[in-house]
């Protein structure tokens, strides 16, 4: 005789099946393009420009994005970049890796993230903005791993690209309603889906074999104090994300940021004056890559 499940058991089973489906969807994400690791390896070996160019040219889509982004005002130096080889020479090692990472990541942020009520390419623009802000913070606090901060910032919301469809179906409240009810959005994700975007993002980043510091920062960027290791990197991404959120969206939908009441900002010594400076610097940087942000994702 088959025993019927009670309401609690049915709910638990539904959560289990939903979570399994979400994790399966994450497993089906295409691997992060190999060109990023190859370029990084070549730079570490001090390879020639031609060797690096040969690797990037192997993927025409990535090559086109690298050339497009390197032509932007943010990365441009004293002359117009007209070829991939010239772009490699002009950018310099760190900026070249950043451009390649951004070019590789663009594929995953295509289209509208409707489950999160985001406009076309909004999540992509946000991710690039957080990457640049995280880089600026790492430089400000003289961290050695500036590229690590940039990478973690770029991919901090990668979990949302997988959760989007499930959020659209199961998350029946929008961000403004959640704020009015005093419930954090990440908690609403957990309640509705059994997992939040930062935890799923950490799983994806591990699968893509990113360094521990990157995966930890992605998995703890909302609550860096909970990270068991690399709290400083998680704190940088947290601060970058909050400052960018405070700049984005309609006036009533922006994240209200009071650095004096955020323990992470207080621990980092970021006051309102510094927030204003960082945001002004970011706005200027984003102006320099506006064409890439509009056209590439």
C-alpha positions as CSV (number, residue, x, y, z in Angstrom):
1,X,0.0,0.0,0.0
2,X,1.3,3.4,-1.0
3,X,1.4,5.9,1.9
4,X,0.2,9.3,1.1
5,X,2.4,12.3,1.8
6,X,1.2,15.0,4.1
7,X,1.3,18.7,3.2
8,X,4.7,19.2,4.8
9,X,6.3,16.2,3.1
10,X,4.9,17.2,-0.3
11,X,6.4,20.7,0.1
12,X,9.8,19.3,1.1
13,X,9.7,16.9,-1.9
14,X,8.8,19.8,-4.2
15,X,11.7,21.8,-2.8
16,X,14.1,18.9,-3.3
17,X,13.0,18.3,-6.9
18,X,13.2,22.1,-7.7
19,X,16.7,22.4,-6.2
20,X,17.8,19.3,-8.2
21,X,16.4,20.9,-11.4
22,X,18.2,24.2,-10.7
23,X,21.5,22.4,-10.0
24,X,21.1,20.4,-13.2
25,X,20.5,23.6,-15.2
26,X,23.7,25.1,-13.7
27,X,25.6,22.0,-14.8
28,X,24.4,22.5,-18.3
29,X,26.0,26.0,-18.5
30,X,28.7,26.0,-21.2
31,X,32.2,26.0,-19.6
32,X,34.0,29.3,-19.3
33,X,35.9,29.9,-22.5
34,X,39.3,28.3,-22.5
35,X,40.9,31.4,-24.2
36,X,40.9,33.2,-20.8
37,X,43.1,30.6,-19.1
38,X,45.4,30.3,-22.2
39,X,45.9,34.1,-22.3
40,X,46.6,34.2,-18.6
41,X,49.1,31.4,-19.0
42,X,50.9,33.0,-21.9
43,X,51.2,36.3,-20.0
44,X,52.7,34.5,-17.0
45,X,55.3,32.9,-19.4
46,X,56.0,36.3,-20.9
47,X,55.0,35.1,-24.3
48,X,55.2,37.3,-27.4
49,X,52.3,39.5,-28.7
50,X,52.0,37.2,-31.7
51,X,51.5,34.1,-29.5
52,X,48.8,35.8,-27.5
53,X,47.1,37.1,-30.6
54,X,47.1,33.6,-32.1
55,X,45.2,32.3,-29.1
56,X,42.6,35.1,-29.1
57,X,42.1,35.0,-32.9
58,X,41.2,31.3,-32.5
59,X,37.8,32.4,-31.1
60,X,36.5,35.1,-33.6
61,X,33.7,36.2,-31.3
62,X,36.1,36.8,-28.3
63,X,38.6,38.5,-30.7
64,X,35.9,40.9,-31.9
65,X,34.8,41.7,-28.3
66,X,38.4,42.3,-27.2
67,X,39.0,44.7,-30.1
68,X,35.7,46.4,-29.5
69,X,36.4,47.0,-25.8
70,X,40.0,48.0,-26.3
71,X,38.8,50.7,-28.7
72,X,36.7,52.3,-25.9
73,X,37.7,55.5,-24.2
74,X,38.2,53.8,-20.9
75,X,41.0,51.5,-22.2
76,X,42.4,53.7,-25.0
77,X,45.7,55.3,-24.5
78,X,47.1,57.9,-26.9
79,X,46.0,56.5,-30.3
80,X,43.2,54.7,-32.0
81,X,43.4,50.9,-31.8
82,X,42.9,49.4,-35.2
83,X,44.0,45.8,-34.9
84,X,43.9,42.9,-32.4
85,X,47.7,42.9,-32.2
86,X,47.8,46.6,-31.5
87,X,45.1,46.1,-28.8
88,X,47.2,43.6,-27.1
89,X,50.2,45.9,-27.1
90,X,48.2,49.0,-26.0
91,X,46.3,47.4,-23.2
92,X,49.1,45.9,-21.1
93,X,49.0,42.6,-19.3
94,X,46.4,43.2,-16.6
95,X,44.0,45.2,-18.7
96,X,44.3,42.6,-21.5
97,X,43.2,39.8,-19.1
98,X,40.4,42.0,-17.8
99,X,39.2,42.7,-21.4
100,X,39.4,38.9,-22.3
101,X,37.5,38.0,-19.1
102,X,34.8,40.6,-19.9
103,X,34.6,39.3,-23.5
104,X,34.2,35.7,-22.3
105,X,31.6,36.6,-19.6
106,X,29.4,38.6,-22.0
107,X,27.9,35.4,-23.5
108,X,26.3,34.4,-20.2
109,X,24.5,37.7,-19.6
110,X,22.7,37.9,-23.0
111,X,19.1,39.0,-23.1
112,X,16.6,40.2,-20.6
113,X,16.6,38.8,-17.0
114,X,12.9,38.9,-16.7
115,X,12.6,36.8,-13.5
116,X,14.4,39.6,-11.7
117,X,12.5,42.4,-13.3
118,X,15.7,43.6,-15.1
119,X,15.7,45.4,-18.4
120,X,17.6,44.2,-21.4
121,X,21.3,43.9,-20.6
122,X,20.9,45.5,-17.2
123,X,22.5,42.5,-15.4
124,X,25.5,42.7,-17.8
125,X,26.0,46.4,-17.3
126,X,25.7,45.9,-13.5
127,X,28.3,43.1,-13.5
128,X,30.8,45.1,-15.5
129,X,30.2,48.1,-13.2
130,X,30.8,46.0,-10.1
131,X,34.0,44.5,-11.6
132,X,35.4,48.0,-12.3
133,X,34.4,49.2,-8.8
134,X,35.9,46.1,-7.2
135,X,39.1,46.8,-9.1
136,X,39.2,50.4,-7.8
137,X,38.6,49.3,-4.2
138,X,41.4,46.7,-4.4
139,X,43.7,49.4,-5.8
140,X,42.6,51.9,-3.1
141,X,43.4,49.4,-0.3
142,X,46.6,48.3,-2.0
143,X,45.5,44.7,-2.4
144,X,47.9,42.6,-4.5
145,X,45.2,40.6,-6.3
146,X,43.4,43.4,-8.1
147,X,42.6,41.1,-11.0
148,X,41.0,38.6,-8.5
149,X,38.7,41.4,-7.3
150,X,37.8,42.4,-10.8
151,X,37.0,38.7,-11.7
152,X,34.8,38.2,-8.6
153,X,33.0,41.4,-9.3
154,X,32.4,40.5,-12.9
155,X,30.9,37.1,-12.0
156,X,29.3,37.9,-8.6
157,X,25.7,37.6,-10.0
158,X,26.3,34.7,-12.5
159,X,23.9,32.6,-10.4
160,X,21.0,34.9,-11.5
161,X,21.4,33.9,-15.1
162,X,20.5,30.3,-14.1
163,X,17.9,31.2,-11.5
164,X,16.1,33.7,-13.8
165,X,13.5,31.3,-15.2
166,X,12.8,29.8,-11.8
167,X,12.5,33.3,-10.2
168,X,10.0,34.2,-12.9
169,X,7.9,31.1,-12.1
170,X,8.3,30.8,-8.3
171,X,9.3,34.2,-7.0
172,X,5.9,36.0,-7.1
173,X,7.0,39.3,-5.6
174,X,9.2,42.0,-7.0
175,X,12.1,43.9,-5.3
176,X,10.1,46.8,-4.1
177,X,7.5,44.6,-2.4
178,X,10.3,42.6,-0.7
179,X,11.8,45.8,0.6
180,X,8.5,47.1,1.9
181,X,8.0,43.8,3.8
182,X,11.5,44.0,5.3
183,X,12.6,40.8,3.7
184,X,16.0,40.7,2.0
185,X,15.8,39.6,-1.6
186,X,18.4,36.9,-1.1
187,X,16.2,35.4,1.7
188,X,13.2,35.5,-0.7
189,X,15.2,33.5,-3.2
190,X,16.0,30.8,-0.6
191,X,12.4,30.6,0.6
192,X,11.0,30.3,-2.9
193,X,13.7,28.3,-4.7
194,X,15.7,26.5,-1.9
195,X,18.9,28.3,-3.0
196,X,20.1,31.9,-3.5
197,X,22.0,33.4,-6.4
198,X,25.3,33.8,-4.5
199,X,25.3,30.2,-3.4
200,X,24.5,29.0,-6.9
201,X,27.1,31.4,-8.3
202,X,29.8,29.9,-6.1
203,X,28.9,26.4,-7.4
204,X,29.2,27.6,-11.0
205,X,32.5,29.3,-10.3
206,X,33.9,26.2,-8.7
207,X,32.8,24.1,-11.7
208,X,34.6,26.6,-14.0
209,X,37.7,26.1,-11.8
210,X,38.2,29.8,-10.7
211,X,40.5,30.3,-7.7
212,X,39.2,29.9,-4.2
213,X,39.2,33.7,-3.5
214,X,36.9,34.3,-6.5
215,X,34.5,31.5,-5.5
216,X,34.4,32.6,-1.9
217,X,33.7,36.3,-2.8
218,X,30.9,35.2,-5.2
219,X,29.4,33.0,-2.6
220,X,29.5,35.5,0.2
221,X,29.2,38.9,-1.4
222,X,26.0,39.7,0.5
223,X,27.3,38.6,3.9
224,X,31.1,38.7,3.7
225,X,31.5,38.3,7.4
226,X,30.1,34.7,7.0
227,X,32.9,33.7,4.7
228,X,35.2,31.1,6.3
229,X,38.2,32.3,4.3
230,X,39.1,35.4,2.1
231,X,36.7,37.8,3.9
232,X,38.6,40.7,2.6
233,X,37.8,39.8,-1.0
234,X,34.2,39.1,-0.2
235,X,34.0,42.5,1.5
236,X,35.4,44.3,-1.6
237,X,32.8,42.7,-3.8
238,X,30.1,43.5,-1.2
239,X,31.0,47.1,-1.1
240,X,31.3,47.4,-4.9
241,X,27.9,45.8,-5.4
242,X,26.2,48.1,-2.9
243,X,27.8,51.2,-4.3
244,X,26.8,50.3,-7.8
245,X,23.2,49.4,-6.7
246,X,22.9,52.8,-5.1
247,X,23.7,54.3,-8.5
248,X,21.3,52.2,-10.6
249,X,17.6,52.1,-11.4
250,X,14.8,54.5,-10.8
251,X,15.1,56.8,-7.8
252,X,12.7,54.8,-5.7
253,X,14.2,51.4,-6.6
254,X,17.8,52.2,-5.8
255,X,19.6,50.6,-2.9
256,X,19.6,53.1,-0.1
257,X,23.2,53.2,1.1
258,X,24.3,54.5,4.5
259,X,27.9,53.5,4.9
260,X,27.9,54.4,8.6
261,X,25.3,51.7,9.2
262,X,27.0,49.0,7.2
263,X,29.5,47.1,9.3
264,X,31.5,46.1,6.2
265,X,31.9,49.7,5.1
266,X,32.8,50.7,8.6
267,X,35.5,48.0,8.9
268,X,36.9,49.1,5.5
269,X,36.9,52.7,6.5
270,X,34.6,53.7,3.6
271,X,32.6,56.8,4.6
272,X,30.0,58.8,2.7
273,X,32.7,61.1,1.2
274,X,34.6,58.1,-0.2
275,X,31.4,56.5,-1.5
276,X,30.7,59.7,-3.5
277,X,34.3,59.7,-4.9
278,X,34.2,56.0,-5.9
279,X,30.8,56.5,-7.6
280,X,32.0,59.5,-9.5
281,X,35.1,57.6,-10.7
282,X,33.0,54.7,-11.8
283,X,30.5,56.9,-13.7
284,X,33.4,58.3,-15.6
285,X,34.8,54.9,-16.4
286,X,31.5,53.5,-17.6
287,X,31.1,56.5,-19.9
288,X,34.3,55.2,-21.6
289,X,32.8,51.8,-22.4
290,X,29.2,52.7,-23.0
291,X,29.2,51.4,-26.6
292,X,30.6,48.1,-25.6
293,X,28.0,47.7,-22.8
294,X,25.1,48.5,-25.2
295,X,26.1,46.3,-28.1
296,X,28.1,43.4,-26.8
297,X,26.0,41.4,-24.4
